[in-house]
Amino acid sequence: IEGTAETALRLEGGKIRDVRTGTVFGAGIRVAVNGAGIYMYLSNPTDASLMNMAQEISEAVSSGAAGEFCSLEEKSTPQINAVEVFPDSADLETKLEYLQRCDQAGREYSSKVTDVIVRYLDTDQKVIIASSDGGIIKDRRIRTRMSAMASARQGGRRQTGFFGAGRSMGLEFFDLVTPESIGTEASRIACVLLDADYAPQGTYPVILANQFGGVIFHEACGHALESGPVAKGASPFSGKLGKKIASAQVTAWDDGTIAGQWGSSKTDDEGTPMGRTKLIHRGKLQSFIADRMGSMKLDHPLTGNGRRESYRFPPAARMTNTFIDAGKHTLDDLISSLEQGIYCRTMGGGSVDTTTTDFNFSVHEAYLVKNGAVDRPIQGASLIGKGTEVLKRIEMVGNDLDFGAGMCGSLSGSLPAAVGQPSILVSSLLIGGRT
């Protein structure tokens, strides 16, 4: 059973253009029979409608034999994300002020900045999950996020820069990441790109920056470690537990227990406490990301990853905060090791075939590296490769682990998921650019 309150705001051209507030309430029931799940849901449930739905779904799967009743008791599970300032404690004017502060800082960064678009989101989701293992668990999930897109112009050239951040916390988030820092970073990127040359085309050593650089591991490798495709044999990692799939420099985790992180919560959407799962240890595959259905099919331990967007979706195995762990090198070590290469500082969008891990990602902000130093900014670069091969080509791992907040879309809807890594050096990667 779920109730979610949300506030979404947008400022553009120095004016508030969109204000959306609202609450949704609903419930769902899933029954697993012989490894298959049947799911039904309804909005604004009543006692009678819930009972009718339970009767309907039981008739759909019943073999005619009477079932067994279980005694449900509430489980006591520690809260991971401590909230100091609940979003509903602040009025709308306070939240609008955050947007204006971000907008002002972005515009004041440079006279080249022509416009800033700022978006704000807070959500307050309350869930009660009951399961036939005899447990009831309650969770309250509060998340706050802000992003900015800045436009800049110089002569006839125009560029945009984007930056966003989010945490599983209340409005104290803005003490950690100020609205001003978000607007300034978006404008900085836009202004850098005004002086950027077109990216070269070819195969180069590539440094992927920390934080949102981890989106490649998330998309090209993380999805293939989820138990859904693994159980179907549709993942290149099916049957490879204990085998080497990456460079010995790589240790990777999925961890939904990091306090305040974007993808963290007390429990997943099946009532399993969130877990800290080591996926890869020094290059060897240690675990998959498993929900209850995947655990049954693969005979694999539960990892607390049965997640969904809302009651409208059945849970599925999904990532939480997925990252490559920190190494021992500084970013300067990685840069100074290259005679010629590409430093990808901020990533853009992309596409991935999760059955093969083939990917194509755009790079929003990138730099040429020559003779061990950053040379000049470049634009229009894209990274083309295969996730399974990139894992094997990671030669150096930095000590600057950091996370970026994003929304991950898959079978069970769009979910908050953090991606992370330190700076990493990939020995060779195909760069799409201008010949």
N, C-alpha and C positions, 0 to 999 in steps of 0.2 A: 504494500500500500504506500502511495507516494503523494506528497504535496510539495509543490515547488513555486516559490515566489521569485520574480525576476524584475530587474530594472535595467533597461538598455537605453543609452543616450548617444546622440551623434551631434557633433558641432562641425559646421562647414562654412567657410567664408566668414568666419568670426561670429556666426549666429547659430543658435540651437535649431537644428532642422528636424530632429526626431526625438520623441520622448515616449517610451513604451514601458508600462508597468502592468503586471498581472500575476495571477496565480492559477495553476492547473492542479487538478486532483484526480487520481485514478488508481486502479488496482489491476493486477494480473495474476493468473494462476498458470503454472506450468506443471505438467505431469510427464515424467520420463518412463517409457515402457520399452523394454528390449533395446535399449540404446538409442531410441528416438524420442524426441521431445514434442509434445503438443502444447500450444500456448494460446490462451485467450485473455483479452483484457477489456475493460470498460472504463469510461470516464464518469466522474461524479457518482461513485457507487453508493448504494444503500445496503442495509443488511439483507433485504430481500433480493436485490439484484446480484449481490455477491453469492448468496446461496443458490440462486438460479444458475449462475455461471459455473459454480462448482458441480452442480448436478449435471449440467450439460457436458462438461468436459469429462466427468467420470463415466457417463454413459457412452461417450465416444471411444473410450479405451477399455471399458469393462469386459472381463472375460466371463462374467456371470457369478464369479466367486466373491464372497464378502471380503472387504478389505480389513485392515487392522487400524485401530485408533491409536494415536500416540498422545502422550501427555506433553503439552508445550510449556516450557519454562523459559523465562527471559535470561539470556546470557549476559554476563557482565564482561564487557570488552573495553579496554582503555581507549579514551578518545585521543587520536593522534594530533589533530589540528586544534590547538587552543585558540579561540577567538576572543579578541580584546574589545573590538568595537563592531557590534553587529550592524549590518547595513540598514536594517529597519529602524535603528536608533537615530539615524541622520535624516534630515529633511531633504527634499529634492534640491533646494537651493545650494546646500552644501555639496552635493554631488555635481551640480552644474558648475560650481566654482572650480572643481578639479579639472574639468574640461577647459575652462577659460585659462587656467594657469598653464596647462600644457600648450594650448594654442599660442599664448603670449610668448612663452619661452621659445617655441619653434620659430615664430616670426622674428623675434629679436636676435636669433642666432646670426642672421646675415641679411643684408639688403637684397640678396639674390632670391630669397624665399618669397614666393608669391602667394602661397596658400597653404593651409594646414587643415587636415580633416582628422578629428579626434573621435574615438569611440570609447564608451565606458560600459561595463557590464558587471552587475553583481547578481548572484543567484543564491538562494537559500532553499535547499532541498532537504525535506524530512522523509525518511523511509522507515517502514516497519516490515521486516522480512521473517516469515515463519516457514519452516521446512520440516519434512517428515523425519529428520534425525532428532526431532524433539526440541528444537531451539527456536526462540524468538530473539531477534536482535534489532536494536533501534540505532539509527545514525542520523546526524544532522550535518549536512555538507554545505559549507559556505565558501564561495569563491568570488574573487574580485579581479577584474582585468581591465587594462587600458591599452589602447594602441593609437599610434599617430602615423599619418601619411603626409609628408611634406612635398610640395612642388617648388622647384627652383628654376630660374631662367637666367641665362647669360648670353646676350646677343640673340642669335636665332636658336640657341640650344635650350632644351627643356629636359629636366630629369625629375624623378620622384625618389623619395627615400621612405622606408617603412621601418618602424620598430614597435614592438609590443611586449608586454610582460603581464604575468598573472600568477596568483598564488591561492592556495586553499587557506584563506584567512579573511578577516573582515577589513574594515577601512584602515586599520593599522598598516595595511599593505603600502599605503602612500607615505609612511614613515621610512619604509625600506626602499621603495622605488618611487621617487617623487614624480608628480606630473611633469615638472620642469625637465627632468632627465629624459623622459620619454619623448617629449617634443623636441628637445635639443638633439637627441641622437637621430631622429628621423630627418631633421634638417641637415645635420652633418653629412649623412649618407648622400642626400640629394645634391649637396654642394660639391662633394668629392667627385660625383659622377659627371658633373659639368666639365671637368678637365680630363675625363678618361678617354683613352684611345680604344679602338676596337680590339677585342681579344684575338690573339693568334689561334690558328687551328693546328692541331697535332697532338702528339702524346708527350706529356710532361710529368715530372714529379709534382705532386700537388699537396699543399698544406691546407687542411680543413680546419677552420678556426673552432674554438670551443663554443659552448652553448648550443645555438641552433644548428651548428654544423652536424650535430648528432641526428638530424632529420634523415640523413642517408642511411645510417644504421637502423633507425626506426622503420623506415619505409622499405628499404631493400633487403633487410635481414630480419628485423623484429617480427613483422607480420608472418614470415615463413616459419617462425618458432612458435606461433600460436597453435594450440592443439587441434583446432578445427581443420586446417589444411594438412597438418601432420597426420591426423587420424585417417584422412582420405587418401594418403599417399601422394598428395598434390604439392608437397613441400620438398625442396631439394635437401632438406635436413631430416626427412623421414628415415628412421632406422639408423641414425648416426650418433646416438648418445654414446659418449665416451670416446668418440673419434675426433681427430684434429680437423677443424674446419676453418681455422684462422691462424694468423701469425702468433707466435709465442708471446708477443708484446700485448696481446689483447685479452683482457678480462672484462666481462660485461655483465650487467645486472638489470633486472626489473625489480623496482622497489617501491611499493605503495605505502611504505611506513615512514617516509621522510617527512618530518613535521613541517607543515606549511607548504609543501611543494604542490604544484598545480595538479598532479595526478593522484595525490594521496587522499585516503579516507580511512575511516575506522574499519569498514567492512566492504566486501564487494557486493554485488547485487544478487548473490545467492546466499548471503548470510555467513560467508567464510571470511574470517579476519584477513585483512590485507597482509601480504607476505613480502619478504625480501628474498629474491630468488637469484642465485648465481647461474646465469645462462651459459657463460663461457669462462673457463679458467685456463689462462695461459695457452689459449688457442684450442682447447678441447671442449666439446659440447657437453655441458653438465645437466641441463634441464630444459624442458619445454615450458611454455606458459599455458597453464591448464585451468579450465573451469570444471564443473562437476561432470558435464557430458563428456568432455575430453578425457577427464580422469578415468571414467568408466571404460571408454573405448580403448584407451592406450594402457590401462593399468598403471597410471602415472600418478604420483602424489598431487593433491590439490595445492595450488599456489596462490589462491585468493585473487584470481583474475577474471571471474565471471562478471562482466560489466555490461551496461546498456545505457542508452541515452535517457530513457524514461520508461514508464510503465507500458508504453506502446510497443516496446521491443522485448523479445526474450533475451536473456543474457547469453553472452558468448565469450570465449577466451579473448581478452583484449589486454593490451599493454597499459601500464600505469605511468611510472617514471622510468624510462629505459635509457641506459647510458653505458658507455665505455668508461671503465675506471681510470683514475689518474695514474700516470707514469712518473718518471723521474726527471724528464727534460724540461727546460724552459722553452718558451716560444722562440727566443733568440737562438737557442741551440738548433731548432728545426730550420729556421731561416738561414742561419750561417752555414748550414751543411749543404746548401744548394748552390750550384754554379748557375743554373737556370731552372726556373719553375714558376708555378702559379700559387699565390696565396689567396684562398677564398675566405673572405672575412664574414660576409653575410649571404645566406642562401635565399633563393626564391622558391617558386613552385616547381612541380615536376610530375612525372608519371613513372609507375613501377608495375611490372608484371610479377606478382608475388609467387607465381608458380616457377618462374625461372630466375627471379631477382634481377632481371634486366631493368635498368633505370636510365632516365634522362632528366637531369635537374638543371634549372637555370641558376646562375650565380648573380646575386644582386650587386654585391660589392667585391671586387677582386683586384689583385695587384700582381704585376710581374715581379719576379725575384731574379736578380742578376748578381753574380759574384758574392753571394752570401748576404745580400742586403735588399730591402724592398726598393724597387726602382720607380714604378709609376702606376697609377690606377688604370684599370681596363674595364670595359663594359661589353655586354653581349656574350659573355662566356656561358657555356653549358657543360655539364659533366655527363659523360656517356660511359656506361659500364655495366658490370654485373656484380651484385652485392657479394656473392660467394667468392668472387675473385678479389674484390677490394679488401675483404677481411684478411686474405693471405698476403696482401702487399703492404700492410701497415708496418713501417720500419721503425718509426719513433713515436712515442706517446708522451705528451706534455704533462705538466703537473698543475695545469690551470683548469681543472674540471669546473664546469658551470652548466646551467640548465636554461632551456628556452621553453616557453609555454605555447602550446598549439592545440587545435582541435583535430582529432583523428576520426575519419569516417570509415566505417566498415559495416559488417552485417548487422550489428546491434545498434546502429545509429552513430551520431557524432558525439564524441566523448572528449573531455579534457585530458590531455596526455602531455607529459613533459618529455622532451628529448634532451640528451646531454652527452657531453664528452669533453675531454681536454683537447687542446690542439693536437692533431695527428698528422704524420707525414706518410702519404701513400706513394710508393716508389714510382708508379706510372699510372696515368689515367688519361683517357681520350678527352680532349678539349674541343668542343664545337665552338667555332668562332668565325672570323672573316679571313678568307685566304688572301 
